[in-house]
Amino acid sequence: MEPTLTEARWTHIALPSSDLDAAIDFYTSFTPLVVVSRHSDDAGSNAWLSNPDQVQTPFVLVLVAFDKDRGNPQPQLTPFAHLGMEVPSRGDVETIAERARAAGCLHWEPMDVPPPVGYICALKDPDGNVVEISHNQQVFAEVRELWGEREGGGGGGVRDGGDVRDGRDVRADA
């Protein structure tokens, strides 16, 4: 039996790719993402990438290669807009930056940025989209603190004194 969606969820972000195989190679080499599915139709093909074993709240990066756009990069996330990946240690940021530098895709050198950002670097994927690698940004920890670790999330409230009802910030409703 397939699981039933019981509430609205943020599930994916989709980016065009001019070379799907190169994009898959980039994301599976420089980020924790793995390919979870591939699809194709008359217009082209796509790949879904996600963290391994992300079951409770899956979120997918959808890379879409339209046949008509093959070979023509269309960067969507640049110069600052980016995908963010948090890693466990500063050393992980350094290692990824070193590998990206050697591969010619390092966009921002590693640097310390005041909280809540942390220690970061950024890469450019084959289409020119920016991918930030961070340590100590605390996105994972802050969201877990806010909503807890229980199955399905829920509950909690906004850290700066706001309120969350039914999964939305209702500070503006007051």
Disulfide bonds with the S-S distance in Angstrom:
none
